[in-house]
Amino acid sequence: MRGLISRFLNDQSGATAIEYCLIATGLSIVILAAVNGVGTTLSAKFTSVNASLQ
C-alpha cells in the first residue's frame, strides 16, 4: 500500500496536461480581448463611413 501511494504522489503525467490547459486558456483570453478590441474599432470606423456616405 505504501508503494502505491508513493507512486501516485510521484506521478507527474497529469501535471503536464493541466499546465498545457492553463496555457491554452491564457492564450484564448488574450485572443478574445484582441478580437473584441479590433471589432469595436472596426464598428466605429464603419459607422463613420456610413454616416459620411449618407
N, CA, C and O atoms as a CHARMM CRD file, in Angstrom:
* protein
*
  216
    1    1 MET  N      0.83000  -1.19700   0.00000 PROA 1      0.00000
    2    1 MET  CA     0.00000   0.00000   0.00000 PROA 1      0.00000
    3    1 MET  C      0.87200   1.25700   0.00000 PROA 1      0.00000
    4    1 MET  O      0.56500   2.23700  -0.67900 PROA 1      0.00000
    5    2 ARG  N      1.94400   1.21600   0.75800 PROA 2      0.00000
    6    2 ARG  CA     2.84000   2.37100   0.83800 PROA 2      0.00000
    7    2 ARG  C      3.46800   2.66000  -0.52800 PROA 2      0.00000
    8    2 ARG  O      3.63400   3.81800  -0.91100 PROA 2      0.00000
    9    3 GLY  N      3.81300   1.59900  -1.25500 PROA 3      0.00000
   10    3 GLY  CA     4.39600   1.76000  -2.59700 PROA 3      0.00000
   11    3 GLY  C      3.40100   2.38500  -3.57000 PROA 3      0.00000
   12    3 GLY  O      3.77100   3.21200  -4.40300 PROA 3      0.00000
   13    4 LEU  N      2.14500   1.98500  -3.46100 PROA 4      0.00000
   14    4 LEU  CA     1.09700   2.53100  -4.33500 PROA 4      0.00000
   15    4 LEU  C      0.91400   4.02400  -4.09400 PROA 4      0.00000
   16    4 LEU  O      0.81200   4.79600  -5.04700 PROA 4      0.00000
   17    5 ILE  N      0.87400   4.43100  -2.85400 PROA 5      0.00000
   18    5 ILE  CA     0.71600   5.85000  -2.51900 PROA 5      0.00000
   19    5 ILE  C      1.94200   6.63600  -2.95600 PROA 5      0.00000
   20    5 ILE  O      1.82000   7.76500  -3.43100 PROA 5      0.00000
   21    6 SER  N      3.11300   6.05400  -2.80200 PROA 6      0.00000
   22    6 SER  CA     4.34800   6.72000  -3.21100 PROA 6      0.00000
   23    6 SER  C      4.37500   6.93300  -4.72200 PROA 6      0.00000
   24    6 SER  O      4.74200   8.01100  -5.19000 PROA 6      0.00000
   25    7 ARG  N      3.98700   5.90500  -5.49100 PROA 7      0.00000
   26    7 ARG  CA     3.93800   6.05100  -6.95700 PROA 7      0.00000
   27    7 ARG  C      2.90100   7.08300  -7.37600 PROA 7      0.00000
   28    7 ARG  O      3.13100   7.84900  -8.31200 PROA 7      0.00000
   29    8 PHE  N      1.76800   7.10900  -6.69400 PROA 8      0.00000
   30    8 PHE  CA     0.71300   8.07500  -7.02300 PROA 8      0.00000
   31    8 PHE  C      1.19900   9.50600  -6.78100 PROA 8      0.00000
   32    8 PHE  O      0.95200  10.38600  -7.60600 PROA 8      0.00000
   33    9 LEU  N      1.87000   9.74100  -5.69000 PROA 9      0.00000
   34    9 LEU  CA     2.34800  11.08300  -5.36700 PROA 9      0.00000
   35    9 LEU  C      3.49600  11.52100  -6.27600 PROA 9      0.00000
   36    9 LEU  O      3.66900  12.71800  -6.50500 PROA 9      0.00000
   37   10 ASN  N      4.27600  10.58500  -6.79400 PROA 10     0.00000
   38   10 ASN  CA     5.40300  10.91600  -7.65800 PROA 10     0.00000
   39   10 ASN  C      5.02700  10.99200  -9.13400 PROA 10     0.00000
   40   10 ASN  O      5.85000  11.39300  -9.95600 PROA 10     0.00000
   41   11 ASP  N      3.79900  10.61600  -9.48400 PROA 11     0.00000
   42   11 ASP  CA     3.36300  10.62300 -10.88700 PROA 11     0.00000
   43   11 ASP  C      3.14600  12.06100 -11.34600 PROA 11     0.00000
   44   11 ASP  O      2.35000  12.78900 -10.75300 PROA 11     0.00000
   45   12 GLN  N      3.84800  12.46900 -12.39500 PROA 12     0.00000
   46   12 GLN  CA     3.77000  13.84300 -12.90100 PROA 12     0.00000
   47   12 GLN  C      3.02900  13.94100 -14.23600 PROA 12     0.00000
   48   12 GLN  O      2.97600  15.02900 -14.80900 PROA 12     0.00000
   49   13 SER  N      2.46500  12.86900 -14.74800 PROA 13     0.00000
   50   13 SER  CA     1.86600  12.87900 -16.08500 PROA 13     0.00000
   51   13 SER  C      0.62800  13.77600 -16.15500 PROA 13     0.00000
   52   13 SER  O      0.39600  14.39700 -17.19200 PROA 13     0.00000
   53   14 GLY  N     -0.15100  13.86300 -15.12100 PROA 14     0.00000
   54   14 GLY  CA    -1.33200  14.72900 -15.14100 PROA 14     0.00000
   55   14 GLY  C     -0.99300  16.20000 -15.01800 PROA 14     0.00000
   56   14 GLY  O     -1.74800  17.05000 -15.49200 PROA 14     0.00000
   57   15 ALA  N      0.12100  16.51500 -14.39500 PROA 15     0.00000
   58   15 ALA  CA     0.51500  17.90400 -14.20100 PROA 15     0.00000
   59   15 ALA  C      0.82000  18.57500 -15.53500 PROA 15     0.00000
   60   15 ALA  O      0.52200  19.75600 -15.71300 PROA 15     0.00000
   61   16 THR  N      1.40500  17.84400 -16.46700 PROA 16     0.00000
   62   16 THR  CA     1.72600  18.41100 -17.77800 PROA 16     0.00000
   63   16 THR  C      0.45200  18.78600 -18.52300 PROA 16     0.00000
   64   16 THR  O      0.38500  19.85300 -19.13200 PROA 16     0.00000
   65   17 ALA  N     -0.55000  17.93000 -18.48400 PROA 17     0.00000
   66   17 ALA  CA    -1.81500  18.21500 -19.15700 PROA 17     0.00000
   67   17 ALA  C     -2.47900  19.44900 -18.55700 PROA 17     0.00000
   68   17 ALA  O     -3.03600  20.26800 -19.28700 PROA 17     0.00000
   69   18 ILE  N     -2.42600  19.58500 -17.26100 PROA 18     0.00000
   70   18 ILE  CA    -3.01900  20.74500 -16.60200 PROA 18     0.00000
   71   18 ILE  C     -2.27300  22.01600 -16.99400 PROA 18     0.00000
   72   18 ILE  O     -2.89700  23.05400 -17.21400 PROA 18     0.00000
   73   19 GLU  N     -0.95100  21.94700 -17.08300 PROA 19     0.00000
   74   19 GLU  CA    -0.16500  23.11800 -17.47700 PROA 19     0.00000
   75   19 GLU  C     -0.50800  23.55000 -18.89800 PROA 19     0.00000
   76   19 GLU  O     -0.66400  24.74100 -19.16600 PROA 19     0.00000
   77   20 TYR  N     -0.62600  22.57700 -19.81400 PROA 20     0.00000
   78   20 TYR  CA    -0.99700  22.91900 -21.18600 PROA 20     0.00000
   79   20 TYR  C     -2.39900  23.52100 -21.24900 PROA 20     0.00000
   80   20 TYR  O     -2.65100  24.42500 -22.04500 PROA 20     0.00000
   81   21 CYS  N     -3.29000  23.03500 -20.43200 PROA 21     0.00000
   82   21 CYS  CA    -4.64400  23.58000 -20.38400 PROA 21     0.00000
   83   21 CYS  C     -4.63400  25.02200 -19.89500 PROA 21     0.00000
   84   21 CYS  O     -5.35500  25.86300 -20.43200 PROA 21     0.00000
   85   22 LEU  N     -3.83100  25.31200 -18.89300 PROA 22     0.00000
   86   22 LEU  CA    -3.74000  26.68300 -18.38400 PROA 22     0.00000
   87   22 LEU  C     -3.13000  27.62000 -19.42500 PROA 22     0.00000
   88   22 LEU  O     -3.57000  28.76200 -19.56000 PROA 22     0.00000
   89   23 ILE  N     -2.12800  27.15100 -20.15900 PROA 23     0.00000
   90   23 ILE  CA    -1.51900  27.96700 -21.22000 PROA 23     0.00000
   91   23 ILE  C     -2.54600  28.24200 -22.31200 PROA 23     0.00000
   92   23 ILE  O     -2.66500  29.37600 -22.77500 PROA 23     0.00000
   93   24 ALA  N     -3.28800  27.21700 -22.72800 PROA 24     0.00000
   94   24 ALA  CA    -4.30500  27.39500 -23.76900 PROA 24     0.00000
   95   24 ALA  C     -5.40300  28.34800 -23.31000 PROA 24     0.00000
   96   24 ALA  O     -5.89700  29.14700 -24.10600 PROA 24     0.00000
   97   25 THR  N     -5.78600  28.27700 -22.05300 PROA 25     0.00000
   98   25 THR  CA    -6.79900  29.18800 -21.51900 PROA 25     0.00000
   99   25 THR  C     -6.30300  30.62600 -21.52700 PROA 25     0.00000
  100   25 THR  O     -7.04400  31.53700 -21.89600 PROA 25     0.00000
  101   26 GLY  N     -5.06000  30.83500 -21.12400 PROA 26     0.00000
  102   26 GLY  CA    -4.48600  32.18100 -21.14600 PROA 26     0.00000
  103   26 GLY  C     -4.41600  32.75100 -22.54400 PROA 26     0.00000
  104   26 GLY  O     -4.73600  33.92100 -22.75800 PROA 26     0.00000
  105   27 LEU  N     -3.99600  31.92600 -23.50600 PROA 27     0.00000
  106   27 LEU  CA    -3.92400  32.38900 -24.89200 PROA 27     0.00000
  107   27 LEU  C     -5.30300  32.72000 -25.44600 PROA 27     0.00000
  108   27 LEU  O     -5.46000  33.69700 -26.17900 PROA 27     0.00000
  109   28 SER  N     -6.29800  31.91800 -25.10400 PROA 28     0.00000
  110   28 SER  CA    -7.63900  32.19700 -25.61800 PROA 28     0.00000
  111   28 SER  C     -8.20300  33.49000 -25.04200 PROA 28     0.00000
  112   28 SER  O     -8.92700  34.20800 -25.73200 PROA 28     0.00000
  113   29 ILE  N     -7.88400  33.79300 -23.79900 PROA 29     0.00000
  114   29 ILE  CA    -8.34400  35.05700 -23.21300 PROA 29     0.00000
  115   29 ILE  C     -7.69700  36.23900 -23.91600 PROA 29     0.00000
  116   29 ILE  O     -8.35900  37.24000 -24.19200 PROA 29     0.00000
  117   30 VAL  N     -6.39600  36.12900 -24.21000 PROA 30     0.00000
  118   30 VAL  CA    -5.69100  37.20700 -24.91900 PROA 30     0.00000
  119   30 VAL  C     -6.25900  37.38900 -26.31800 PROA 30     0.00000
  120   30 VAL  O     -6.46500  38.51900 -26.75900 PROA 30     0.00000
  121   31 ILE  N     -6.51400  36.29100 -27.01900 PROA 31     0.00000
  122   31 ILE  CA    -7.07300  36.37100 -28.37500 PROA 31     0.00000
  123   31 ILE  C     -8.46600  36.99200 -28.35200 PROA 31     0.00000
  124   31 ILE  O     -8.77900  37.83400 -29.19300 PROA 31     0.00000
  125   32 LEU  N     -9.29900  36.59200 -27.40600 PROA 32     0.00000
  126   32 LEU  CA   -10.64200  37.16800 -27.31700 PROA 32     0.00000
  127   32 LEU  C    -10.60100  38.66400 -27.02300 PROA 32     0.00000
  128   32 LEU  O    -11.38900  39.42500 -27.58500 PROA 32     0.00000
  129   33 ALA  N     -9.70900  39.08700 -26.16600 PROA 33     0.00000
  130   33 ALA  CA    -9.58400  40.51300 -25.86300 PROA 33     0.00000
  131   33 ALA  C     -9.12900  41.29400 -27.08800 PROA 33     0.00000
  132   33 ALA  O     -9.63300  42.38600 -27.34900 PROA 33     0.00000
  133   34 ALA  N     -8.18000  40.74400 -27.84100 PROA 34     0.00000
  134   34 ALA  CA    -7.68900  41.42700 -29.04100 PROA 34     0.00000
  135   34 ALA  C     -8.77600  41.51700 -30.10800 PROA 34     0.00000
  136   34 ALA  O     -8.95400  42.56600 -30.72500 PROA 34     0.00000
  137   35 VAL  N     -9.49200  40.43800 -30.32400 PROA 35     0.00000
  138   35 VAL  CA   -10.56200  40.43700 -31.33200 PROA 35     0.00000
  139   35 VAL  C    -11.67900  41.39100 -30.92400 PROA 35     0.00000
  140   35 VAL  O    -12.24400  42.07900 -31.77400 PROA 35     0.00000
  141   36 ASN  N    -11.99800  41.43900 -29.65300 PROA 36     0.00000
  142   36 ASN  CA   -13.03500  42.34600 -29.16800 PROA 36     0.00000
  143   36 ASN  C    -12.62300  43.79800 -29.38100 PROA 36     0.00000
  144   36 ASN  O    -13.44300  44.61700 -29.79500 PROA 36     0.00000
  145   37 GLY  N    -11.37100  44.12400 -29.10600 PROA 37     0.00000
  146   37 GLY  CA   -10.88900  45.49500 -29.30500 PROA 37     0.00000
  147   37 GLY  C    -10.88300  45.89900 -30.76800 PROA 37     0.00000
  148   37 GLY  O    -11.27800  47.01400 -31.10900 PROA 37     0.00000
  149   38 VAL  N    -10.43700  44.99900 -31.63300 PROA 38     0.00000
  150   38 VAL  CA   -10.41600  45.28100 -33.07200 PROA 38     0.00000
  151   38 VAL  C    -11.84200  45.41000 -33.60100 PROA 38     0.00000
  152   38 VAL  O    -12.12000  46.26800 -34.43800 PROA 38     0.00000
  153   39 GLY  N    -12.73900  44.56300 -33.11700 PROA 39     0.00000
  154   39 GLY  CA   -14.13600  44.61600 -33.56600 PROA 39     0.00000
  155   39 GLY  C    -14.80500  45.92800 -33.19100 PROA 39     0.00000
  156   39 GLY  O    -15.57700  46.47400 -33.97900 PROA 39     0.00000
  157   40 THR  N    -14.52400  46.43400 -32.01700 PROA 40     0.00000
  158   40 THR  CA   -15.09900  47.70800 -31.58900 PROA 40     0.00000
  159   40 THR  C    -14.56800  48.84700 -32.44700 PROA 40     0.00000
  160   40 THR  O    -15.32200  49.73500 -32.84700 PROA 40     0.00000
  161   41 THR  N    -13.27500  48.82200 -32.72900 PROA 41     0.00000
  162   41 THR  CA   -12.67600  49.86100 -33.56800 PROA 41     0.00000
  163   41 THR  C    -13.23500  49.81100 -34.98800 PROA 41     0.00000
  164   41 THR  O    -13.55100  50.85100 -35.56600 PROA 41     0.00000
  165   42 LEU  N    -13.35800  48.62600 -35.54500 PROA 42     0.00000
  166   42 LEU  CA   -13.90400  48.49400 -36.90000 PROA 42     0.00000
  167   42 LEU  C    -15.36700  48.93200 -36.95600 PROA 42     0.00000
  168   42 LEU  O    -15.79200  49.54700 -37.93400 PROA 42     0.00000
  169   43 SER  N    -16.12200  48.62600 -35.93800 PROA 43     0.00000
  170   43 SER  CA   -17.52300  49.03800 -35.90600 PROA 43     0.00000
  171   43 SER  C    -17.63600  50.55900 -35.92100 PROA 43     0.00000
  172   43 SER  O    -18.48700  51.11200 -36.61600 PROA 43     0.00000
  173   44 ALA  N    -16.79000  51.22800 -35.16600 PROA 44     0.00000
  174   44 ALA  CA   -16.80800  52.69000 -35.15200 PROA 44     0.00000
  175   44 ALA  C    -16.40600  53.24200 -36.51400 PROA 44     0.00000
  176   44 ALA  O    -17.00000  54.21700 -36.97600 PROA 44     0.00000
  177   45 LYS  N    -15.42300  52.64900 -37.16000 PROA 45     0.00000
  178   45 LYS  CA   -14.99300  53.10100 -38.49400 PROA 45     0.00000
  179   45 LYS  C    -16.10800  52.92300 -39.51400 PROA 45     0.00000
  180   45 LYS  O    -16.37800  53.83200 -40.29800 PROA 45     0.00000
  181   46 PHE  N    -16.76400  51.75400 -39.51400 PROA 46     0.00000
  182   46 PHE  CA   -17.84300  51.51600 -40.46300 PROA 46     0.00000
  183   46 PHE  C    -19.02500  52.46000 -40.22200 PROA 46     0.00000
  184   46 PHE  O    -19.67400  52.89300 -41.17300 PROA 46     0.00000
  185   47 THR  N    -19.30100  52.77500 -38.97300 PROA 47     0.00000
  186   47 THR  CA   -20.36200  53.72700 -38.66500 PROA 47     0.00000
  187   47 THR  C    -19.99600  55.11100 -39.19500 PROA 47     0.00000
  188   47 THR  O    -20.84900  55.82100 -39.72700 PROA 47     0.00000
  189   48 SER  N    -18.74800  55.48700 -39.05400 PROA 48     0.00000
  190   48 SER  CA   -18.28400  56.77300 -39.55100 PROA 48     0.00000
  191   48 SER  C    -18.36600  56.85000 -41.06700 PROA 48     0.00000
  192   48 SER  O    -18.80500  57.85700 -41.62200 PROA 48     0.00000
  193   49 VAL  N    -17.94700  55.79100 -41.73100 PROA 49     0.00000
  194   49 VAL  CA   -18.00300  55.74700 -43.20200 PROA 49     0.00000
  195   49 VAL  C    -19.45700  55.77200 -43.67600 PROA 49     0.00000
  196   49 VAL  O    -19.78700  56.45400 -44.64600 PROA 49     0.00000
  197   50 ASN  N    -20.31000  55.03800 -42.99700 PROA 50     0.00000
  198   50 ASN  CA   -21.72900  55.00700 -43.36100 PROA 50     0.00000
  199   50 ASN  C    -22.36000  56.38100 -43.20300 PROA 50     0.00000
  200   50 ASN  O    -23.14700  56.80200 -44.05200 PROA 50     0.00000
  201   51 ALA  N    -22.03000  57.07500 -42.14400 PROA 51     0.00000
  202   51 ALA  CA   -22.59300  58.41200 -41.91200 PROA 51     0.00000
  203   51 ALA  C    -22.09100  59.39400 -42.97200 PROA 51     0.00000
  204   51 ALA  O    -22.85000  60.24900 -43.42800 PROA 51     0.00000
  205   52 SER  N    -20.83800  59.28200 -43.36200 PROA 52     0.00000
  206   52 SER  CA   -20.30200  60.21100 -44.35800 PROA 52     0.00000
  207   52 SER  C    -20.82400  59.92700 -45.74900 PROA 52     0.00000
  208   52 SER  O    -20.85700  60.84000 -46.57400 PROA 52     0.00000
  209   53 LEU  N    -21.23500  58.70400 -46.05000 PROA 53     0.00000
  210   53 LEU  CA   -21.77400  58.38500 -47.36000 PROA 53     0.00000
  211   53 LEU  C    -23.22100  58.83300 -47.50800 PROA 53     0.00000
  212   53 LEU  O    -23.69200  59.04000 -48.62600 PROA 53     0.00000
  213   54 GLN  N    -23.91900  58.98300 -46.41000 PROA 54     0.00000
  214   54 GLN  CA   -25.33400  59.35500 -46.49800 PROA 54     0.00000
  215   54 GLN  C    -25.47400  60.82200 -46.59100 PROA 54     0.00000
  216   54 GLN  O    -26.59200  61.33100 -46.67300 PROA 54     0.00000
